Amino acid sequence: MMDTSSEDSVRAVVRRYIPPEMASDFYAMNREMSAKEAHKLGIVEYLVEDGKFEEELMQVAQAYVEGHTYAFALVKRAVNLTVLWG
């Protein structure tokens, strides 16, 4: 069983990204969403080929390491505000 905060997070994602008719299909049919569906709806940002996850992760991590920390802090704050107060 999920804790309340996890359930709230799932509900927030469903309300924000999934059209009501599609959400009811997922709930009613207990269907899992494919990675392609999640990407198309904007729930995930990247799709990675099987077996390439760690390589892609290292490229993204390297971009963060080489980036400007103040800019990342501003983006993180903006994202958190949008998620929390959307």
Contacts in CASP RR format, 6 or more apart in sequence:
PFRMAT RR
TARGET T0000
AUTHOR 0000-0000-0000
METHOD contacts of the structure
MODEL  1
MMDTSSEDSVRAVVRRYIPPEMASDFYAMNREMSAKEAHKLGIVEYLVED
GKFEEELMQVAQAYVEGHTYAFALVKRAVNLTVLWG
2 10 0 8 1.000
12 83 0 8 1.000
13 43 0 8 1.000
14 23 0 8 1.000
16 86 0 8 1.000
17 41 0 8 1.000
17 42 0 8 1.000
17 43 0 8 1.000
18 26 0 8 1.000
18 41 0 8 1.000
18 43 0 8 1.000
25 31 0 8 1.000
26 33 0 8 1.000
33 43 0 8 1.000
35 44 0 8 1.000
35 47 0 8 1.000
36 47 0 8 1.000
38 44 0 8 1.000
39 45 0 8 1.000
39 46 0 8 1.000
39 47 0 8 1.000
46 56 0 8 1.000
46 60 0 8 1.000
48 56 0 8 1.000
64 72 0 8 1.000
END
